[in-house]
C-alpha cells in the first residue's frame, strides 16, 4: 500500500473512555492526525505495521 510518510510519524490513538484504538500518522508540521485503520486486536496492529512499514519502536501511543 502506497503512503507518503514524509514529515509524519506513526501513532495509535486510544480512547480512555471506550478503549477504542485507531492507527494513523500525525504530521510533524501542523499536528494533523490522519486516521488509517481501526485497531481491534493484536492482529490488526501487526497488519497496520506490516502495511505501512512501521516498527514497534517508532509507534507512539496517545490518549
N, CA, C and O atoms as a GROMACS GRO file, in nm:
protein
  252
    1UNK      N    1   0.083  -0.117   0.000
    1UNK     CA    2   0.000   0.000   0.000
    1UNK      C    3   0.089   0.124   0.000
    1UNK      O    4   0.180   0.136   0.082
    2UNK      N    5   0.064   0.215  -0.090
    2UNK     CA    6   0.143   0.337  -0.102
    2UNK      C    7   0.094   0.441  -0.002
    2UNK      O    8  -0.025   0.469   0.008
    3UNK      N    9   0.189   0.498   0.073
    3UNK     CA   10   0.157   0.605   0.167
    3UNK      C   11   0.283   0.687   0.189
    3UNK      O   12   0.386   0.633   0.226
    4UNK      N   13   0.273   0.817   0.166
    4UNK     CA   14   0.389   0.905   0.184
    4UNK      C   15   0.401   0.943   0.332
    4UNK      O   16   0.318   1.016   0.385
    5UNK      N   17   0.506   0.891   0.396
    5UNK     CA   18   0.528   0.915   0.540
    5UNK      C   19   0.618   1.036   0.565
    5UNK      O   20   0.653   1.063   0.680
    6UNK      N   21   0.656   1.106   0.462
    6UNK     CA   22   0.744   1.221   0.479
    6UNK      C   23   0.682   1.323   0.574
    6UNK      O   24   0.569   1.368   0.553
    7UNK      N   25   0.755   1.358   0.680
    7UNK     CA   26   0.706   1.458   0.774
    7UNK      C   27   0.596   1.407   0.866
    7UNK      O   28   0.522   1.487   0.923
    8UNK      N   29   0.585   1.275   0.880
    8UNK     CA   30   0.480   1.217   0.964
    8UNK      C   31   0.538   1.107   1.051
    8UNK      O   32   0.640   1.046   1.016
    9UNK      N   33   0.474   1.082   1.164
    9UNK     CA   34   0.517   0.970   1.249
    9UNK      C   35   0.394   0.887   1.286
    9UNK      O   36   0.284   0.940   1.299
   10UNK      N   37   0.414   0.755   1.304
   10UNK     CA   38   0.302   0.665   1.332
   10UNK      C   39   0.252   0.680   1.476
   10UNK      O   40   0.329   0.696   1.570
   11UNK      N   41   0.119   0.673   1.489
   11UNK     CA   42   0.054   0.692   1.618
   11UNK      C   43  -0.062   0.595   1.634
   11UNK      O   44  -0.134   0.564   1.539
   12UNK      N   45  -0.079   0.547   1.758
   12UNK     CA   46  -0.200   0.476   1.796
   12UNK      C   47  -0.275   0.571   1.890
   12UNK      O   48  -0.223   0.608   1.996
   13UNK      N   49  -0.395   0.609   1.851
   13UNK     CA   50  -0.478   0.693   1.938
   13UNK      C   51  -0.576   0.601   2.010
   13UNK      O   52  -0.649   0.526   1.946
   14UNK      N   53  -0.577   0.608   2.143
   14UNK     CA   54  -0.665   0.523   2.223
   14UNK      C   55  -0.756   0.610   2.308
   14UNK      O   56  -0.712   0.708   2.368
   15UNK      N   57  -0.882   0.573   2.312
   15UNK     CA   58  -0.979   0.645   2.395
   15UNK      C   59  -0.974   0.591   2.537
   15UNK      O   60  -0.984   0.470   2.558
   16UNK      N   61  -0.960   0.678   2.633
   16UNK     CA   62  -0.960   0.637   2.773
   16UNK      C   63  -1.099   0.585   2.811
   16UNK      O   64  -1.112   0.490   2.888
   17UNK      N   65  -1.202   0.647   2.757
   17UNK     CA   66  -1.340   0.612   2.793
   17UNK      C   67  -1.385   0.480   2.732
   17UNK      O   68  -1.436   0.393   2.802
   18UNK      N   69  -1.365   0.464   2.602
   18UNK     CA   70  -1.419   0.347   2.532
   18UNK      C   71  -1.315   0.238   2.505
   18UNK      O   72  -1.351   0.123   2.481
   19UNK      N   73  -1.188   0.275   2.509
   19UNK     CA   74  -1.083   0.178   2.478
   19UNK      C   75  -1.059   0.161   2.329
   19UNK      O   76  -0.972   0.084   2.288
   20UNK      N   77  -1.137   0.232   2.247
   20UNK     CA   78  -1.120   0.221   2.101
   20UNK      C   79  -0.981   0.271   2.062
   20UNK      O   80  -0.932   0.371   2.114
   21UNK      N   81  -0.917   0.198   1.968
   21UNK     CA   82  -0.785   0.235   1.920
   21UNK      C   83  -0.789   0.255   1.769
   21UNK      O   84  -0.851   0.178   1.696
   22UNK      N   85  -0.720   0.361   1.725
   22UNK     CA   86  -0.712   0.393   1.583
   22UNK      C   87  -0.565   0.418   1.549
   22UNK      O   88  -0.495   0.488   1.622
   23UNK      N   89  -0.520   0.360   1.439
   23UNK     CA   90  -0.382   0.379   1.395
   23UNK      C   91  -0.380   0.477   1.278
   23UNK      O   92  -0.470   0.481   1.195
   24UNK      N   93  -0.273   0.556   1.276
   24UNK     CA   94  -0.258   0.651   1.168
   24UNK      C   95  -0.126   0.723   1.180
   24UNK      O   96  -0.034   0.676   1.247
   25UNK      N   97  -0.116   0.839   1.115
   25UNK     CA   98   0.006   0.917   1.116
   25UNK      C   99  -0.025   1.060   1.154
   25UNK      O  100  -0.127   1.116   1.112
   26UNK      N  101   0.062   1.121   1.234
   26UNK     CA  102   0.050   1.260   1.274
   26UNK      C  103   0.157   1.342   1.204
   26UNK      O  104   0.273   1.300   1.196
   27UNK      N  105   0.118   1.457   1.152
   27UNK     CA  106   0.210   1.547   1.084
   27UNK      C  107   0.302   1.615   1.184
   27UNK      O  108   0.256   1.665   1.287
   28UNK      N  109   0.431   1.618   1.154
   28UNK     CA  110   0.525   1.690   1.240
   28UNK      C  111   0.514   1.840   1.217
   28UNK      O  112   0.558   1.920   1.300
   29UNK      N  113   0.454   1.880   1.106
   29UNK     CA  114   0.443   2.021   1.070
   29UNK      C  115   0.328   2.091   1.142
   29UNK      O  116   0.348   2.194   1.206
   30UNK      N  117   0.207   2.034   1.133
   30UNK     CA  118   0.090   2.102   1.191
   30UNK      C  119   0.014   2.018   1.294
   30UNK      O  120  -0.086   2.064   1.348
   31UNK      N  121   0.058   1.895   1.320
   31UNK     CA  122  -0.005   1.810   1.420
   31UNK      C  123  -0.130   1.738   1.374
   31UNK      O  124  -0.192   1.667   1.452
   32UNK      N  125  -0.167   1.755   1.248
   32UNK     CA  126  -0.287   1.690   1.194
   32UNK      C  127  -0.272   1.538   1.201
   32UNK      O  128  -0.167   1.484   1.166
   33UNK      N  129  -0.376   1.468   1.247
   33UNK     CA  130  -0.376   1.322   1.255
   33UNK      C  131  -0.455   1.265   1.140
   33UNK      O  132  -0.570   1.304   1.117
   34UNK      N  133  -0.394   1.174   1.065
   34UNK     CA  134  -0.461   1.107   0.954
   34UNK      C  135  -0.493   0.964   0.997
   34UNK      O  136  -0.404   0.880   1.007
   35UNK      N  137  -0.620   0.937   1.021
   35UNK     CA  138  -0.668   0.807   1.066
   35UNK      C  139  -0.668   0.709   0.949
   35UNK      O  140  -0.722   0.738   0.843
   36UNK      N  141  -0.606   0.590   0.971
   36UNK     CA  142  -0.597   0.493   0.863
   36UNK      C  143  -0.662   0.359   0.894
   36UNK      O  144  -0.709   0.290   0.802
   37UNK      N  145  -0.665   0.319   1.021
   37UNK     CA  146  -0.710   0.184   1.049
   37UNK      C  147  -0.760   0.170   1.193
   37UNK      O  148  -0.695   0.218   1.286
   38UNK      N  149  -0.874   0.104   1.211
   38UNK     CA  150  -0.925   0.071   1.343
   38UNK      C  151  -0.846  -0.049   1.395
   38UNK      O  152  -0.827  -0.147   1.323
   39UNK      N  153  -0.801  -0.041   1.520
   39UNK     CA  154  -0.723  -0.149   1.580
   39UNK      C  155  -0.812  -0.219   1.684
   39UNK      O  156  -0.836  -0.165   1.791
   40UNK      N  157  -0.859  -0.339   1.650
   40UNK     CA  158  -0.946  -0.414   1.741
   40UNK      C  159  -0.871  -0.516   1.823
   40UNK      O  160  -0.915  -0.556   1.931
   41UNK      N  161  -0.754  -0.559   1.771
   41UNK     CA  162  -0.676  -0.662   1.841
   41UNK      C  163  -0.531  -0.658   1.794
   41UNK      O  164  -0.495  -0.575   1.710
   42UNK      N  165  -0.448  -0.748   1.848
   42UNK     CA  166  -0.305  -0.751   1.813
   42UNK      C  167  -0.284  -0.782   1.665
   42UNK      O  168  -0.188  -0.733   1.604
   43UNK      N  169  -0.372  -0.861   1.608
   43UNK     CA  170  -0.361  -0.895   1.466
   43UNK      C  171  -0.376  -0.770   1.379
   43UNK      O  172  -0.301  -0.751   1.283
   44UNK      N  173  -0.472  -0.684   1.413
   44UNK     CA  174  -0.491  -0.558   1.339
   44UNK      C  175  -0.367  -0.469   1.352
   44UNK      O  176  -0.324  -0.407   1.254
   45UNK      N  177  -0.310  -0.463   1.472
   45UNK     CA  178  -0.190  -0.382   1.494
   45UNK      C  179  -0.074  -0.433   1.409
   45UNK      O  180  -0.004  -0.354   1.345
   46UNK      N  181  -0.054  -0.564   1.408
   46UNK     CA  182   0.054  -0.622   1.325
   46UNK      C  183   0.030  -0.593   1.177
   46UNK      O  184   0.125  -0.567   1.103
   47UNK      N  185  -0.095  -0.599   1.133
   47UNK     CA  186  -0.128  -0.570   0.993
   47UNK      C  187  -0.098  -0.424   0.959
   47UNK      O  188  -0.044  -0.396   0.852
   48UNK      N  189  -0.132  -0.332   1.048
   48UNK     CA  190  -0.101  -0.191   1.026
   48UNK      C  191   0.050  -0.172   1.011
   48UNK      O  192   0.097  -0.104   0.919
   49UNK      N  193   0.126  -0.232   1.103
   49UNK     CA  194   0.272  -0.218   1.098
   49UNK      C  195   0.329  -0.279   0.970
   49UNK      O  196   0.422  -0.223   0.912
   50UNK      N  197   0.274  -0.391   0.926
   50UNK     CA  198   0.322  -0.455   0.802
   50UNK      C  199   0.287  -0.370   0.680
   50UNK      O  200   0.372  -0.346   0.594
   51UNK      N  201   0.163  -0.325   0.673
   51UNK     CA  202   0.118  -0.247   0.556
   51UNK      C  203   0.195  -0.118   0.537
   51UNK      O  204   0.226  -0.079   0.424
   52UNK      N  205   0.228  -0.051   0.647
   52UNK     CA  206   0.289   0.082   0.639
   52UNK      C  207   0.436   0.084   0.678
   52UNK      O  208   0.496   0.191   0.689
   53UNK      N  209   0.495  -0.034   0.699
   53UNK     CA  210   0.637  -0.042   0.728
   53UNK      C  211   0.675   0.024   0.859
   53UNK      O  212   0.778   0.092   0.868
   54UNK      N  213   0.593   0.005   0.962
   54UNK     CA  214   0.615   0.067   1.092
   54UNK      C  215   0.673  -0.035   1.189
   54UNK      O  216   0.628  -0.150   1.194
   55UNK      N  217   0.773   0.007   1.266
   55UNK     CA  218   0.827  -0.081   1.369
   55UNK      C  219   0.763  -0.045   1.503
   55UNK      O  220   0.715   0.067   1.521
   56UNK      N  221   0.763  -0.139   1.596
   56UNK     CA  222   0.705  -0.113   1.728
   56UNK      C  223   0.776   0.000   1.800
   56UNK      O  224   0.713   0.076   1.874
   57UNK      N  225   0.907   0.013   1.779
   57UNK     CA  226   0.987   0.115   1.845
   57UNK      C  227   0.946   0.256   1.805
   57UNK      O  228   0.953   0.348   1.887
   58UNK      N  229   0.904   0.276   1.680
   58UNK     CA  230   0.870   0.411   1.634
   58UNK      C  231   0.724   0.446   1.656
   58UNK      O  232   0.685   0.562   1.637
   59UNK      N  233   0.642   0.351   1.694
   59UNK     CA  234   0.498   0.371   1.713
   59UNK      C  235   0.472   0.440   1.847
   59UNK      O  236   0.508   0.388   1.952
   60UNK      N  237   0.408   0.557   1.841
   60UNK     CA  238   0.376   0.633   1.962
   60UNK      C  239   0.229   0.609   1.998
   60UNK      O  240   0.146   0.585   1.911
   61UNK      N  241   0.199   0.615   2.127
   61UNK     CA  242   0.062   0.597   2.173
   61UNK      C  243   0.014   0.726   2.236
   61UNK      O  244   0.084   0.787   2.317
   62UNK      N  245  -0.107   0.768   2.199
   62UNK     CA  246  -0.167   0.891   2.252
   62UNK      C  247  -0.300   0.856   2.314
   62UNK      O  248  -0.374   0.771   2.263
   63UNK      N  249  -0.332   0.922   2.425
   63UNK     CA  250  -0.460   0.902   2.494
   63UNK      C  251  -0.550   1.020   2.473
   63UNK      O  252  -0.663   1.022   2.523
   0.00000   0.00000   0.00000
